[in-house]
Amino acid sequence: MKTLGAKRKLGGAIYILPNLITTGNLFFGFFSIVKGLQGNFLWASGAILLAAIFDVLDGRVARITNSTSEFGVQYDSLCDLISFGAAPALLMYKAGLSEAGRLGWIVCFMFLACGALRLARFNVQSSIGKASGDFTGLPIPMAAGVVACFVALWMEFETKPSDFLVLFWIESLIQNSVFRQWFFAITGLLLAMAMVTNIPYRSHKTLNIRGIKPFRLLVLAVAMVALIATQPEMFGFLIFFGYALSGPLEWIFGWTKIVDDDDIFEQDEQGSIEP
C-alpha cells in the first residue's frame, strides 16, 4: 500500500512539473510588461527571451515525463499570449510607437490579436491531430523574439558603442528614433500577418540530423555558440528575423505549399462551432 501511494504522489509531481515551468513562462511575460511600463527596455526584452526558454522547456519536460494533458496545452497557450503577445506588443508601443499616435497602438493591437488567432488555430489543430510536423504560420514565440532581440540590440548599442565600421553604421541607424518607429510599424504588421498566414514554417521536429556524426555535430554546435557569443544581440536578431523570412521565401521558391486549415471551423459532435 505504501508503494502504491508513493507512485501516486510521484505521478502527481510529474504532472505538475511541466505546468510549473509554464508558470515560469507566464512570470517572465508579466515581468516584461512591468519593466516595459517602467521604461526599462533591456530587462523587458530579456524577460521575453527567458519566457521563450521556459516555453521550450515545458514541452520537453511534458514529453519526457509522459505528462502531457489537455489542461497543459490550454494553460501553455494562455501564458504564451501574455509572454509573446501582450508583452512584445507593449514593448513595441513603449519603445517606438507611442509617438505614432493612433497608428502606433493599432499596429500593437494587430500583433496581439493575430497572436491570439495563431494560438487558437494551433489549439484546434492539436485537438484534431493536425499540429504535428511543420508549423502553419509563424509561431508566436518567434515573432516575439524578433521584437525582443531588436530592442536588446538597440539597448546594447546605447550602453556599449561598437568600434566595428559595419556595426557602427547599424548602430547609428537603430538609434534613430524615426527609423525605430518605422521598423516597429512595418515589422509589427508583417509579423502579425505571418502568424495568421497559411504558409508553413519548418519545425525542429522535422530536422533530420541522424546522418551527421555526433562529434561533428558537437564541433558545429560549439562553433555556433562561440560565434553567437561575440555579439549575442545581433546574431539573436538575425536568427529570429531570418526564421520569420524563411516561410515566405520557401513558399515563393516553390519549396512549400499553402496549408488548408478550413477544418478548424467545422462543427463538433454537439453541434457547436470550434473557436
Secondary structure, 3 states (H helix, E strand, C coil): CHHHHHHHHHHHHHHHHHHHHHHHHHHHHHHHHHHHHCCCHHHHHHHHHHHHHHHHHHHHHHHHCCCCCHHHHHHHHHHHHHHHHHHHHHHHHHHHHHHHCHHHHHHHHHHHHHHHHHHHHHHHHHHCCCCCCCEECCCHHHHHHHHHHHHHHHHHHHHCCCCCHHHHHHHHHHCCHHHHHHHHHHHHHHHHHHHHCCCEECCHHHCCCCCCCHHHHHHHHHHHHHHHHHCHHHHHHHHHHHHHHHHHHHHHCCCCCCCCCHHHHCECCCCCECC
